[in-house]
Amino acid sequence: VQLQASGGGSVQAGDSLRLACAGSGGTFRNYHMGWFRQAPGKEREFVSSTSRGGSGTQYADFVKGRFTMSRDNAKSTVYLQMNSLKPEDTAVYYCAAKSILTGPYNYWGNGTLVTVSS
């Protein structure tokens, strides 16, 4: 499956953004999906994940209560609604897909840059 992320931009602290990740070339509903991010000079870190059917969504502690991940299998798209953004949320955000829930992410999309200024 090929993944294309979009929706990044430059915003002020406290603003919101919604990222989207569209899948193609595969049966989207068969994949568990995740969002990761990589800030300048830091390693990539987990942000959120959801299972094939959209249940069992998990979040990193630093985004709980602020970010919401959802998926629309009919549109082969997952979303990351990001509210109350902070400067420390500045990063390149990546979506990823995997076939096996307990396995590694096999497919990675391009990144979309989110910049939050104070």
Backbone as a printed PyTorch tensor [residue, N CA C, xyz], in Angstrom:
tensor([[[  0.8490,  -1.1850,   0.0000],
         [  0.0000,   0.0000,   0.0000],
         [  0.8930,   1.2460,   0.0000]],

        [[  0.4850,   2.2340,  -0.7540],
         [  1.1980,   3.5210,  -0.7640],
         [  0.4180,   4.5110,   0.0980]],

        [[  1.1580,   5.2970,   0.8480],
         [  0.5430,   6.2280,   1.7810],
         [  0.9830,   7.6570,   1.4660]],

        [[  0.0480,   8.5670,   1.5020],
         [  0.3130,   9.9790,   1.2130],
         [ -0.2700,  10.8240,   2.3280]],

        [[  0.6100,  11.4500,   3.0900],
         [  0.1600,  12.3030,   4.1920],
         [  0.0330,  13.7490,   3.7230]],

        [[ -0.8910,  14.4540,   4.3340],
         [ -1.1060,  15.8590,   3.9980],
         [ -1.7100,  16.5820,   5.1910]],

        [[ -1.7720,  17.8960,   5.0950],
         [ -2.4500,  18.6800,   6.1130],
         [ -1.5530,  19.4540,   7.0480]],

        [[ -0.2510,  19.2780,   6.9190],
         [  0.6650,  20.0140,   7.7820],
         [  0.6610,  21.4880,   7.4580]],

        [[  1.2780,  22.2600,   8.3290],
         [  1.3580,  23.6970,   8.1110],
         [  1.9760,  24.3930,   9.2950]],

        [[  1.9720,  25.7100,   9.2240],
         [  2.5080,  26.5400,  10.3100],
         [  1.3500,  27.1930,  11.0450]],

        [[  1.3040,  26.9860,  12.3590],
         [  0.2160,  27.5160,  13.1760],
         [  0.7770,  28.1080,  14.4600]],

        [[ -0.0990,  28.7890,  15.1890],
         [  0.2660,  29.3310,  16.4870],
         [ -0.0860,  28.3330,  17.5830]],

        [[  0.5860,  28.4580,  18.7050],
         [  0.2660,  27.6210,  19.8570],
         [ -1.2110,  27.7910,  20.2060]],

        [[ -1.8630,  26.6590,  20.4860],
         [ -3.2810,  26.6700,  20.7990],
         [ -4.1760,  26.4060,  19.6100]],

        [[ -3.6340,  26.4990,  18.4190],
         [ -4.4110,  26.2530,  17.2040],
         [ -4.6040,  24.7580,  16.9710]],

        [[ -5.3570,  24.4660,  15.9210],
         [ -5.6320,  23.0750,  15.5490],
         [ -5.2270,  22.8120,  14.1020]],

        [[ -4.9400,  21.5620,  13.8310],
         [ -4.6890,  21.0830,  12.4760],
         [ -5.2440,  19.6790,  12.3620]],

        [[ -5.6260,  19.3120,  11.1450],
         [ -6.0330,  17.9360,  10.8980],
         [ -5.1660,  17.3670,   9.7900]],

        [[ -4.4390,  16.3300,  10.1300],
         [ -3.6390,  15.6300,   9.1450],
         [ -4.4640,  14.5020,   8.5310]],

        [[ -4.1710,  14.1940,   7.2980],
         [ -4.8170,  13.0860,   6.6100],
         [ -3.7540,  12.2040,   5.9770]],

        [[ -4.0440,  10.9430,   5.8790],
         [ -3.1430,   9.9920,   5.2340],
         [ -3.9940,   9.0920,   4.3520]],

        [[ -3.8130,   9.2260,   3.0590],
         [ -4.5980,   8.4610,   2.1000],
         [ -3.8020,   7.2600,   1.6100]],

        [[ -4.4510,   6.1180,   1.5870],
         [ -3.8170,   4.9100,   1.1130],
         [ -4.2830,   4.5350,  -0.2760]],

        [[ -3.4130,   3.9060,  -1.0230],
         [ -3.7620,   3.4320,  -2.3620],
         [ -2.9350,   2.1950,  -2.6880]],

        [[ -3.4370,   1.4330,  -3.6180],
         [ -2.6960,   0.2590,  -4.0640],
         [ -2.8150,  -0.9440,  -3.1740]],

        [[ -3.7290,  -0.9120,  -2.2460],
         [ -3.9270,  -2.0500,  -1.3670],
         [ -5.3100,  -2.0050,  -0.7650]],

        [[ -5.6720,  -3.0420,  -0.0420],
         [ -6.9700,  -3.0580,   0.6290],
         [ -6.7910,  -2.3860,   1.9830]],

        [[ -7.1480,  -1.1130,   2.0330],
         [ -6.8320,  -0.2630,   3.1760],
         [ -7.3530,  -0.8260,   4.4800]],

        [[ -8.5480,  -1.4000,   4.4310],
         [ -9.1630,  -1.8780,   5.6660],
         [ -8.4190,  -3.0500,   6.2890]],

        [[ -7.4990,  -3.6400,   5.5390],
         [ -6.7230,  -4.7660,   6.0590],
         [ -5.5270,  -4.3390,   6.8960]],

        [[ -5.2780,  -3.0340,   6.9520],
         [ -4.0670,  -2.5480,   7.6150],
         [ -4.3760,  -1.8370,   8.9280]],

        [[ -3.5450,  -2.1260,   9.9030],
         [ -3.5180,  -1.3330,  11.1200],
         [ -2.6830,  -0.0960,  10.8160]],

        [[ -3.1110,   1.0360,  11.3290],
         [ -2.4740,   2.2950,  10.9540],
         [ -1.8860,   3.0140,  12.1630]],

        [[ -0.8350,   3.7870,  11.8910],
         [ -0.2080,   4.5490,  12.9620],
         [  0.2700,   5.9080,  12.4840]],

        [[  0.4190,   6.8000,  13.4240],
         [  1.0380,   8.1010,  13.2020],
         [  2.2900,   8.1780,  14.0630]],

        [[  3.3420,   8.6880,  13.4710],
         [  4.6090,   8.9140,  14.1640],
         [  5.0630,  10.3310,  13.8580]],

        [[  6.0340,  10.8040,  14.6190],
         [  6.5810,  12.1240,  14.3170],
         [  8.0680,  12.1460,  14.6280]],

        [[  8.7510,  13.0530,  13.9620],
         [ 10.1740,  13.2310,  14.1990],
         [ 10.4840,  14.7100,  14.2430]],

        [[ 10.8970,  15.1560,  15.4100],
         [ 11.2680,  16.5480,  15.5920],
         [ 12.7350,  16.7400,  15.1960]],

        [[ 13.1310,  17.9410,  14.8670],
         [ 14.5220,  18.2000,  14.4800],
         [ 15.4960,  17.7280,  15.5390]],

        [[ 16.4550,  16.9190,  15.1230],
         [ 17.4830,  16.4510,  16.0400],
         [ 17.0570,  15.3430,  16.9830]],

        [[ 15.8430,  14.8460,  16.7910],
         [ 15.3380,  13.7890,  17.6830],
         [ 14.9770,  12.5580,  16.8810]],

        [[ 14.8160,  11.4500,  17.5880],
         [ 14.4030,  10.2210,  16.9440],
         [ 12.9020,  10.2390,  16.6850]],

        [[ 12.5010,   9.4250,  15.7390],
         [ 11.0800,   9.2980,  15.4420],
         [ 10.3720,   8.6740,  16.6440]],

        [[  9.1730,   9.1670,  16.9380],
         [  8.4370,   8.6380,  18.0810],
         [  6.9910,   8.3450,  17.7110]],

        [[  6.4200,   7.4280,  18.4380],
         [  5.0380,   7.0210,  18.2440],
         [  4.1000,   8.1180,  18.7250]],

        [[  3.0300,   8.3420,  17.9540],
         [  2.0110,   9.3090,  18.3370],
         [  0.6840,   8.6180,  18.6180]],

        [[  0.2290,   7.8180,  17.6650],
         [ -1.0860,   7.1990,  17.8150],
         [ -1.2000,   6.0110,  16.8700]],

        [[ -2.1310,   5.0970,  17.1770],
         [ -2.3710,   3.9640,  16.3000],
         [ -3.8170,   3.5310,  16.4220]],

        [[ -4.2860,   2.8660,  15.3960],
         [ -5.6320,   2.3230,  15.4330],
         [ -5.6710,   1.0240,  14.6500]],

        [[ -6.5720,   0.1420,  15.0200],
         [ -6.6710,  -1.1600,  14.3850],
         [ -7.4580,  -1.0560,  13.0850]],

        [[ -7.5760,  -2.1750,  12.4200],
         [ -8.2270,  -2.2090,  11.1050],
         [ -9.6160,  -1.5780,  11.1310]],

        [[-10.3790,  -1.9280,  12.1460],
         [-11.7530,  -1.4520,  12.2110],
         [-11.9090,  -0.1160,  12.9030]],

        [[-10.8220,   0.4430,  13.3800],
         [-10.8800,   1.7450,  14.0360],
         [-11.0400,   1.6850,  15.5410]],

        [[-11.0500,   0.4760,  16.0840],
         [-11.1510,   0.3690,  17.5340],
         [ -9.7490,   0.2510,  18.1220]],

        [[ -9.6710,   0.2380,  19.4160],
         [ -8.3780,   0.0410,  20.0640],
         [ -7.3850,   1.1320,  19.7530]],

        [[ -7.8600,   2.3470,  19.6140],
         [ -6.9530,   3.4550,  19.3140],
         [ -6.0970,   3.7820,  20.5270]],

        [[ -4.8190,   3.9690,  20.3030],
         [ -3.8740,   4.2550,  21.3680],
         [ -3.1520,   5.5660,  21.0860]],

        [[ -2.7160,   6.2020,  22.1740],
         [ -2.0440,   7.4830,  22.0580],
         [ -0.8180,   7.5340,  22.9610]],

        [[  0.1670,   8.2620,  22.4970],
         [  1.2850,   8.5690,  23.3770],
         [  0.7890,   9.5080,  24.4730]],

        [[  1.3960,   9.4050,  25.6310],
         [  0.9410,  10.2140,  26.7570],
         [  0.9510,  11.7070,  26.4400]],

        [[  1.9170,  12.1420,  25.6550],
         [  2.0670,  13.5780,  25.4260],
         [  0.9970,  14.1600,  24.4950]],

        [[  0.1510,  13.3150,  23.9030],
         [ -0.9210,  13.8380,  23.0560],
         [ -2.3100,  13.4730,  23.5680]],

        [[ -2.3830,  12.6860,  24.6100],
         [ -3.6830,  12.2800,  25.1350],
         [ -4.5110,  13.4990,  25.5160]],

        [[ -5.7570,  13.4820,  25.0750],
         [ -6.6500,  14.5880,  25.3700],
         [ -6.5540,  15.7330,  24.3880]],

        [[ -5.5460,  15.7090,  23.5310],
         [ -5.3770,  16.7910,  22.5540],
         [ -5.5280,  16.2880,  21.1160]],

        [[ -5.0380,  15.0890,  20.8440],
         [ -5.0650,  14.5300,  19.4940],
         [ -6.1020,  13.4120,  19.4220]],

        [[ -6.7340,  13.2880,  18.2740],
         [ -7.6860,  12.2110,  18.0390],
         [ -7.4040,  11.5780,  16.6810]],

        [[ -7.2060,  10.2740,  16.7010],
         [ -6.9820,   9.5410,  15.4510],
         [ -8.2710,   8.8430,  15.0420]],

        [[ -8.5640,   8.8920,  13.7610],
         [ -9.7460,   8.2150,  13.2480],
         [ -9.4280,   7.6830,  11.8560]],

        [[-10.3060,   6.8310,  11.3740],
         [-10.1180,   6.3000,  10.0340],
         [-11.4450,   6.1760,   9.3270]],

        [[-11.4090,   6.3130,   8.0280],
         [-12.5670,   6.1270,   7.1660],
         [-12.1420,   5.1290,   6.1060]],

        [[-12.4720,   3.8830,   6.3310],
         [-12.0330,   2.8440,   5.3900],
         [-12.6690,   3.0060,   4.0110]],

        [[-13.8430,   3.5820,   3.9660],
         [-14.4890,   3.8060,   2.6730],
         [-13.6900,   4.7930,   1.8190]],

        [[-12.9780,   5.6900,   2.4850],
         [-12.1430,   6.6580,   1.7860],
         [-10.6650,   6.2920,   1.8300]],

        [[-10.3650,   5.1490,   2.4310],
         [ -8.9680,   4.6960,   2.5410],
         [ -8.0880,   5.7800,   3.1580]],

        [[ -8.5800,   6.3670,   4.2100],
         [ -7.8890,   7.5060,   4.8160],
         [ -7.9350,   7.4200,   6.3400]],

        [[ -6.8310,   7.7870,   6.9540],
         [ -6.8110,   7.9830,   8.3990],
         [ -6.5380,   9.4570,   8.6590]],

        [[ -7.0000,   9.9070,   9.8000],
         [ -6.8660,  11.3110,  10.1660],
         [ -6.2080,  11.4350,  11.5380]],

        [[ -5.6000,  12.5530,  11.7430],
         [ -5.0950,  12.9050,  13.0630],
         [ -5.5270,  14.3320,  13.3440]],

        [[ -6.5390,  14.4700,  14.1750],
         [ -7.0080,  15.7860,  14.5830],
         [ -6.1540,  16.2520,  15.7420]],

        [[ -5.4910,  17.3660,  15.5670],
         [ -4.5670,  17.8690,  16.5780],
         [ -5.0800,  19.2020,  17.1020]],

        [[ -5.4470,  19.2220,  18.3630],
         [ -5.9500,  20.4280,  19.0060],
         [ -4.9580,  20.9100,  20.0610]],

        [[ -5.1260,  22.1420,  20.4670],
         [ -4.2720,  22.7240,  21.5120],
         [ -2.8010,  22.4700,  21.2380]],

        [[ -2.3980,  22.7670,  20.0400],
         [ -1.0220,  22.4900,  19.6430],
         [ -0.0310,  23.3140,  20.4450]],

        [[  1.1110,  22.6950,  20.6890],
         [  2.1860,  23.3120,  21.4600],
         [  3.4410,  23.4040,  20.5870]],

        [[  4.3290,  24.2990,  20.9130],
         [  5.5760,  24.3830,  20.1310],
         [  6.3340,  23.0530,  20.0890]],

        [[  6.2370,  22.2770,  21.1530],
         [  6.9310,  20.9900,  21.1860],
         [  6.2920,  19.9380,  20.2900]],

        [[  5.1500,  20.2620,  19.6920],
         [  4.5470,  19.3680,  18.7050],
         [  5.1480,  19.5710,  17.3220]],

        [[  6.0180,  20.5460,  17.1860],
         [  6.6720,  20.7910,  15.9080],
         [  7.4850,  19.5710,  15.4900]],

        [[  7.1800,  19.0550,  14.3060],
         [  7.8350,  17.8320,  13.8280],
         [  7.3260,  17.5250,  12.4230]],

        [[  8.0000,  16.5770,  11.8050],
         [  7.4670,  15.9690,  10.5820],
         [  6.6410,  14.7710,  11.0240]],

        [[  5.4150,  14.7290,  10.5810],
         [  4.4900,  13.6610,  10.9640],
         [  4.3790,  12.6540,   9.8230]],

        [[  4.4710,  11.3830,  10.1900],
         [  4.4260,  10.2940,   9.2300],
         [  3.2760,   9.3510,   9.5630]],

        [[  2.6310,   8.8260,   8.5340],
         [  1.6770,   7.7480,   8.7500],
         [  2.3290,   6.4460,   8.3140]],

        [[  1.8530,   5.3540,   8.8810],
         [  2.4200,   4.0450,   8.5970],
         [  1.3300,   2.9900,   8.6690]],

        [[  1.5900,   1.8670,   8.0110],
         [  0.6190,   0.7790,   7.9680],
         [  1.3150,  -0.5460,   8.2230]],

        [[  0.5830,  -1.4560,   8.8090],
         [  1.1050,  -2.7990,   9.0050],
         [ -0.0170,  -3.8010,   8.8850]],

        [[  0.3810,  -5.0100,   8.4540],
         [ -0.6090,  -6.0670,   8.2400],
         [ -0.8990,  -6.8300,   9.5270]],

        [[  0.1060,  -6.9830,  10.3550],
         [ -0.0170,  -7.7810,  11.5730],
         [  0.0130,  -6.8520,  12.7780]],

        [[ -0.9890,  -6.9940,  13.6390],
         [ -1.1350,  -6.0680,  14.7490],
         [  0.1200,  -5.9980,  15.6130]],

        [[  0.7380,  -7.1550,  15.8530],
         [  1.9000,  -7.1860,  16.7380],
         [  3.2200,  -7.0760,  15.9900]],

        [[  3.1480,  -6.8610,  14.6880],
         [  4.3610,  -6.7740,  13.8850],
         [  4.8180,  -5.3520,  13.6830]],

        [[  5.8950,  -5.1890,  12.9430],
         [  6.4010,  -3.8380,  12.6660],
         [  5.5710,  -3.1650,  11.5700]],

        [[  5.7020,  -1.8550,  11.4970],
         [  5.0430,  -1.1440,  10.4150],
         [  5.8280,  -1.3900,   9.1220]],

        [[  5.1070,  -1.8950,   8.1170],
         [  5.7510,  -2.2880,   6.8660],
         [  5.8080,  -1.1660,   5.8530]],

        [[  4.8570,  -0.2530,   5.9320],
         [  4.7100,   0.7730,   4.9180],
         [  4.6860,   2.1470,   5.5740]],

        [[  5.4050,   3.0490,   4.9460],
         [  5.5090,   4.4080,   5.4790],
         [  5.1680,   5.4250,   4.4070]],

        [[  4.4680,   6.4390,   4.8040],
         [  4.1450,   7.5160,   3.8890],
         [  5.1980,   8.6010,   3.9320]],

        [[  5.0310,   9.5650,   3.0750],
         [  5.8660,  10.7530,   3.1340],
         [  5.5310,  11.5190,   4.4010]],

        [[  6.3240,  12.3990,   4.7930],
         [  6.0440,  13.1810,   5.9870],
         [  5.3500,  14.4850,   5.6410]],

        [[  4.6620,  15.0090,   6.6200],
         [  4.0670,  16.3270,   6.4730],
         [  4.5080,  17.1670,   7.6700]],

        [[  5.0200,  18.3540,   7.3930],
         [  5.6340,  19.1720,   8.4280],
         [  4.6050,  20.0030,   9.1720]],

        [[  4.6670,  19.9160,  10.4800],
         [  3.8370,  20.7410,  11.3580],
         [  4.7680,  21.6420,  12.1600]],

        [[  4.5400,  22.9300,  12.0710],
         [  5.3450,  23.8960,  12.8050],
         [  4.4230,  24.7110,  13.6910]],

        [[  4.7050,  24.6970,  14.9850],
         [  3.8750,  25.4270,  15.9470],
         [  4.7470,  26.4930,  16.6030]],

        [[  4.3490,  27.7110,  16.4580],
         [  5.1160,  28.8140,  17.0430],
         [  4.3930,  29.3570,  18.2800]],

        [[  5.1860,  29.8750,  19.1810],
         [  4.6200,  30.3820,  20.4450],
         [  4.1950,  31.8250,  20.3320]]])
